[in-house]
Amino acid sequence: MNKKPIKFLPQSSSALLNSKYIALKITLCLIIFAMSITFFPHVKVKAYTPPDALRVGIIYNSVSSNPITFSAPGGVTIYDSTGAQTYQTNNSVNITMQKSALGGVDAVIDGSIVASGVTDLTFTPNSNFLALSGISYRGSFIVNRLSTDGFNVINKVNINDYVQGVVAKEIGASSPTEALKAQAVCARNYGAAHLNKHSKYGFDVCNTTDCQVYGGINTETPAIIDAVQATSNVYALYNGALADLVFSSSTGGYTEDAQYVWGGDVPYLKPVDSLYEDKNKSYYNWTYEITPAEATTKLSKYGLGNITDIQIIAATPRNVTTQLKVIGDAGEKVFKLEACRTLFGTGLKSQAYTLTKEGGTTTTPSQIMAIDKDYETQAVPSNPSIITSNGTQPLTESVIAVITKDGTQSIPGVSTPTTSGVTKFVFNGRGFGHLVGLSQEGAIGMAKAGFSYQDILKHFYTGITL
C-alpha cells in the first residue's frame, strides 16, 4: 500500500495557526455576548436588592382641626426635620401634635411644647412600639404638616414587620401555614414594588385596600410571625426583576389575564385554573340585581339620562367582561376593562359575569349577509367574531369598513339586540376582586391539599422564581 508522506509544518507556521485559532474563539465569544445583549435585553445580571423599610401612611390628608394624639408606653425620642434629637424620655407619655406658630408641627406633652419641626418630627419608641387610636405599631412615626393644615402620620417600619401586620388583614390569621407563607411573600413583594406610590403625601404605601390593609401589631399571631420569618427575604422575581404579586379574594375557578383588567400585558399574570376554592363561600358565585332607576342614580355623573338598556359587547373566553355598554335616553357609554366591575360601586364583585334582563321587549337589528365556503349567502349572527393579528375578537362596531375592488367602503355593522322596557338587570358572576394573580381562597384550598407555598406561588404567577 502506498502511503502519502506526513508533512510537518514549521514551528512558526504552527504557532501562526494556533494564534489564529485563539483569535477566532475570542471573536465568537464576543459575537455570542453581543447577541445575548441584543436578543435578550430583559435578562438582568444584577441581583435584586430589597428595601430595608417602608413608609406606611396611617393618617394622611387629614384636615381635621382636632389635634392628633398617640402614646409611647416605654418612652420616646424625638428628632426634628434636620435629624437632630430634640427630646427624650423613658417615661410612658401621651403626645399631642398641633400646628406650630411658624407653620410646622409641635409635639406637646403634659401641656408643654417639647419639640418643634419646620416640616416634620420623627418619634422613635424607646421600647417596641407606639400606639395610635388603639393600634400598636413597630418602627417609628413621622408626623408632617400638609398645606391644608392637616397632618400625615407615617409609620416607618422594617419590611418584615410591615408584612406581619398585613397577612391577617388580607388572608385571615386562621389560614393554613403554607397559605400564610404565600400571602407573606405576596405582601412583601407588593410593598417593595410600590415604593413611592403615595410620594405626594411623603410615604410609600397606605394602610387600606388601595394598597394592602395593614393592622400593625394588633393583628399579629405566632403563626403569622412564624410564616413571615420562614419566608424572610424571599421575593418573587421574573427574569431577575421584582414581580408585582397582585392578588384577589377569590376567582370562582379561574384567574384572568392582566391585560383584560388593567390593559397591560404582564407575562407572569396569565389566566390559570383555581380548582381548590371552596365552592360554598359567599362569592364563589354571586348574583347582583339592579333596576333601571337604580342604575340611573348610580350612573348620573355620566349624563346618560334614564338608563334603558345594558349590554355586554365584549368578553374573554372565561366570561370576563371587557366592554359593557350602558344606554340611556340622553346618550350611551361603553365601560372598558376594570370599569366593567366598578361602575356600580361595590355591586358587581368581579368582571366575570353574564347578564340577563327581566321584562321589556327586545329589538333585533337588521343583519348583514356573508358568503360562506360553499358560496351560499348566510345571515351574519348578532354576535360574530373576526380573526385579527391579535387573535379572535368580537365584532361590535356599528359601521364596518371593508376593502373592495373600488377601495374602502363602509357597510352597516353588527350591533347587539336592544331591549326596551326592562324592569331589572340581573348579573350572575363568580369570584370577588380583580381576578388577577393569586386567589386567596385558591391558596387556602391548595395549602389544605398539601401544596407548599412555593407550589402555590408558582401556580398563580407564571414563570416566576423565588
N, C-alpha and C positions, 0 to 999 in steps of 0.2 A: 504494500500500500504506500502510495506517495504521500508524504506529509508536507504541508506548507511550513516553511521555516517560521519560527516565532520571532517577531521583531520587537526589540526592546527600545522604548523611547529614551532619548537622552534625559538626564536628570532635570535639565532646565525645562524641557517640554512637559514632563510630568508635573512639575511644580506649577507651570502655567495653567494646565488643565485643572489642577486642584484649586487654584485661586479663582478660576472662572466658575467652578462648581460652587464654591463658598459664596461668591458674589450672587450667583443665581438663587441660592437658598435665601439669602438676605432679601433679595428683590421680591421673591414670592411671599415671604413673611410680611413685608411692607404692604404688598398688594392686598393680602388677606386682612390685615389690620385696617387698611383704608376702607375695604368693602364692609367690614363689620360696623364701622362708624357710619358709612353711607346707608346701608340697608337695615341696620338695627339701631337707630338713634335712641330708641326708648330704653335700651339696656343701660342701667345705671351701675357704675362701679362703686361709687362712694356709698358706704353703709349709712343707713338711716340713723340719725341722732334724735332721740325723743326729747321733748321739753322736760325740764325739772319740775315746773309748777304751772298752774293755770290760774287765771284771774276770773273768778265767777261772780257775776252780778247777783247780789242778794236783794238789795233795794236799788232801783235805778229809775231815772227820770221822775223822781218823786218831787212833786211841787207842793207837798203838804206843808202847811205853816207850823205844824206841830213838831217839836224837836224829836230827834231820834235818840233812843236810849238803849244801851246794851251793857252787859255785865262782864266783868273779868274776875271770876271766883278765886283765882290764885294770884291775883295781881297783874300788872300790865306795865309795859314800857312803851312810851310814845315817841315817835320821830316826826320831825316837821318835813316840809316839802323838799328841803335840801338833804335829808337823810340824817340830820343831826338829832341826837337824843335830847328831848326837852323835859321829860318827866318819867319817873319810875317809882313804883310802889309794889310791895309784896302783899299788901292787904287786899282783901276782896272789896271791889268797888263797882259802883254803877256810874257809867259815863254817859253824859248827855251832850249831843252835838248841837251847836247853834251857829247861826251866821255871825261872823265877826264884823266889827265896825269897819274893817278895811276890805270887806268883800270876800274874805276867805272863810275858814272854819275855826271854831273854838271848841275845845274839849272842856267840859265843866264837870267837876267832882265836888259834891257837897257844897254847891253854890258858888264855888270859886273856879275861875278860868285857870287851868293848869297847863294848857298848851294851845298854841295858835299856829295855823298854817296859811300861807298865802293862797295855795290852791288845794292842798290836801294834808291829811295827817295819817300816819300808819300806826296801828296798835298791834303790838306783839304780846301774846299772853305769856306770863311767867310760868304758868302751868301748861296744861294740854289744850285748853280751848277758851273761846269767847262765846257768849250766848246772846242771841237777839231774837226777840219775840218767841221765847220758849224753845228755840232750836239752838243746839250747841254746834260749834264749828271748829275744826282743827285749823291750823295756819293762822294767818294774821288778817286784820281788817284794814282796808284803805277807805277812808271817807273823803270824798271831794265834793266841791260845790258845783252846781250847774248854773248856767246863765239865767235859768228860770227861778233861781233862788232855792231850788230843791237840792237834795243830796243824793249821791250814789254811795251805797255801801257795798264794797267789793271784798270778797274772800279770796285772798291769795293762798293757795293750798297746794301741797305736793300732789302730783297727778294720781298716785295710787290712793291717797286719802280721798281725793275727789271721786274716784271710781267707787270706793266703798260707800259713799253717800248717794250714788246713782243707782246701783244694782237693784236694791229692794224696791225703789220707786218705779223702776222700769219693768222688771220681770217678776217681782214678788219674792219676799225673803224665804218662802217655803218651797221654792222651786228646787228640783234635784241638783246635786252638786255640779254635774257637768254642764247643765244649763246655766247655772250661776257663773261658771268659768267662761262660757261662751259669751254671756252678757258682759262680763268684766272686760274681755278683750274688745268687744264692740264699743263699750263706753270709753275705754282708754283710747282706741283709735279715733273715735268721734271727737273727743276733746282735743287730741293732738292735731287732727285735720282741720279744726275750726278755730285756730288761733286768730285773734283779732276779728272774729265775726262781728262783735259789737264794739269795735275800736272807738267809735264816736262817743261812747259812754265811758271809755277807759278800761274796758275789760274784754276778755276773750269770748266766753260763753255765758248765757244766762242760766237761771235755775228752773225754767219752765219747759213745757213741751215744744216751744220754739227751738230749743236746743235739746237738752236732756233734763229730766226732772231730778233735782239734787236736794237731798234732805239732810245733809250734814251728818253728824254723829248719831242723831236720834234714830236713824233707820238701819244702823249697822247691827249685824248679828255675828256670833262666832263663825257661822257657816259662810257668811259673806266675806268676812275678813280672811278666812282660810282660802276661799276661792280667788280673791284678789291677790293674795300673797303667792298662791300657787301659780298664777299666771303673770307675776310681776315681770315687767319689761318685755312681755310678749306683745308684739304688734303684728298685724296682718299687712303684708306688702304685696304689690302686684308689679312685676318687672322691676323690683327694687325700690319702688316708690310707695309711700304710705297710702293704703286704701281707705276710702271713706265708707266705713261699715254702717250704712243706714239700716234700720230695722223697723218693723211694724208689729202690731199686736198679734194679728192672725191673718191668714190669707184664704181660708176656706178650701185649701187643697193645692193651690198653685201660686207661685210668686210671679211678678211681672217684670218685663224689661224696662229699665230706667228711661229709655228714650220715649216710651209711651206715657210716662208720668211727668217727667221734667224736660223732655225734649233733647237731651244729650245722650250720646251713645257711650256707655261705660262698660268696658269689656268684662268686668267681673260682676256686674249687676244684670245678669241674664235670667230669664224665667226657668225655674226648676219646680219639681213637684214638692209638696209639703204633706206627705202622706200620714204623718203621725200626729196631726192635730186632733184634739178631742171634738168630735162632731156634735157633742151635746153642749158645748159652750155657747154663750149667748150670740156671738157674732160670727160663728162658723157660717151660718145662713141667717139672713135677716130680711125684713120687709119694711119699706118706707112708703107711706101713702100721703099724698098732698093734693088738695083741691085746687082748681084754677084760681080761686080767690086767695087762698093761702100763698100760692106761687106768685101771684101779682104783688102781694105785700112784701114778700121776701126779695123780689127782684125789682122793686120800684125804682132803685137808683139807676137802672139801665134805660129807663124811659121807653119801655116796650108797651105800655098801656096795660089793658086787661089780657092776661095770658089765656090763649085759646088752644094751644097745642104744644107738645114737646115731642121731639123725635131723636132717636139715636141714629146718627147718619154715618158713623164710623166706629169700628171696634176691632180689637185684636182677636186672634183665633181663640183666646181664652175668655172672650166676652168682657174684656176690659174696655169700657167706652173711652174713645179718644176724641170724639166730636159729638156734642149734644146741641141740637138746635131748639131754641125756645122761641115760639111765635106768639106775638101779641097783636092787638088791633091797632097799635101805633108803630109797630116795627118788629124786627126779629134779630136774634143774636145767636151766633154759634160759639159755644163754650168748648175749649180745647184742653186736652191733657188733664192735669190735676184739677183744673177748674170744673171738670165734669163731676168731681166729688164734692167740691166745696161751695158750689153756687147756692145751695140751700142751707148753708151753715153746717151744722152737725147732723143733719137729717140723713144724708147718704153716707154710709160708713166706709165705702170704698168706691173705686171706679168700676168694679166688677159687678155688673147688674144687667138685668133685662127689664123692659118696660112694657106694661100693659095699660090699657085705658078702659075705664068704665063709662058707659053711656056714650052718647054722641053718634055722629054719622061720619063715615069715612069716605072721602072722595079720592078715587084713584086717577092719577093724571094720565093723559094720553101717552101711549107708548111709542118709542121709535122702533124701527124694524131693522133686522140684520139678516145677512145671507149666511147660512150655516155651511158646513163642509160638504154637504150634499147639494149645495146650490139651491136650497129651499129657503123661502122667506119666513123668518120667525120673529115673533114679538120679543123684544128685549125685556127681561124681568125687571121688577121695580127695584131690585137691589143688586145690580150687576157689579162685577169687578173687572178690572183690566190688568194686563201684565205690563209692568214698568221695569226700569232698571233697578228699582228698589224692591222688587217682588210684586205680589198681587195686592192691589189697592182697590178700595170701594170707589165706585163711580157715582158721585153725588152732585156734580155740577149741574146748574140749571141750563147752561149753554155749553155745548161741546164743539171744539174746533177740530175739523178733520182735514187731512191733506187729500186733494183730488187732482185730476189732471189739469184743472184750471187754477190750481193754487189752494190756499187755505180757505175753507168755507165753514160757516157756523150753522149748526143744526140744533133743534130743541134737545135739551139734555134729559136726564133721568132724575126725577125728583121723588121723594118719599111721599106715599099717600098721606093726605092731610085729614085730620079728624077735627070736626067742629062739634060743639055742644058737649064736650067731655065733662063729666061730673067728678072724676077722680083719676089721678095718675098713680099707678102702683109700680114701685120699683122692687124687684126681688133680687137680692145680691148675696155676695159671700165676702167674708173677711172684714177686718177692721184696720184702716190705715191706708198708707200708700201702696202696700203690697210689694215693695221693692226690698231686696236683700233678705236678711234673716227674719223668719217668722218666729216670734217669741213662743207662741203656742206650739209651733212645729219643733222648736228647740227643746221645749219641755217634754214633748212626746218622744223625741229621739233619745233624750237622756234617760227616760224611763225604760226605753227599749234596749239600753246598754251601749249606746254610742258615746264616744268621747267628745270632749269639747272641740278637739281638732277635727274630728269627723263632721261635727255639726257645722262648723265654720266653713270648711272646705266644700260642703254640700251646697250651702246657700250662696257662697261667693266663689264664682267660677275662676279657677286658675290662681288663687292666692297662695302665698307661702307664709308660714308663721315663724 
